[in-house]
């Protein structure tokens, strides 16, 4: 009986998400697909709660005016007022409060509550929770949610992952590297990641080359010349380069 009631409640909630924002539901489906792939890569066990959290991540939007939802999807964040941003920032908390009233969804509610929390503890909700104290499922949603958002802006997957790698204060670096191993390595256009010392003249970069302190050294899609290779080696010797680096097949 409880199981039947729970399944019915979840169906009602997902139907609400579809009605509120069909595009968000579509992104949620992609997010769920990514979560399943990453979970298989990490060999996670029971992912039922994480699966539910992924499906219901945007349920808090029930409290957001439709006009604001549309504006948030079609305009740059700079165009939103401070009050509008505050409303959108509260979406995970609203969703969490709603879900924790449903039996067996208390942990799901907690994952959703912290889905936008930065790894260093900044962001919402405003509390002292940081790093490993943030629910593991929340840290996964934080990384994969941003990956999906960047891809929605037509950014290639490997570029999106590079962007995440540049912000270890925002995204759990361990999860980001797992995502890189799971998604970039699976791409048919890339060789496995290599060290800077393995780069050769004539190779075409499939990922940016970035120093350990975030300086862009060479952009993806460029062919490595002898001069560029010398520059890369100098950076590697002086300050270090983020590895692995990805290059295209046959180059």
Secondary structure, DSSP 8 states (H G I E B T S, - for coil): -HHHHHHHHHHHHHHHHHHH-HHHHHHHHHHHHHHHHHHHHHT-S--HHHHHHHHTTTGGGGGS-HHHHHHHHHS-GGGS-HHHHHHHHTHHHHHHHHHTTSTT-HHHHHHHHTTT--TTS-SSS-SS--GGGS-HHHHHHHHHHHHHHHHHTT--HHHHHHHHHT-TTTS-HHHHHHHIIIIITT-TTB---B-GGG--TT-BBSS-EEBTTS-EEE-TT-B--HHHHHHHHHHHHHT-B-S-B-BBTT-
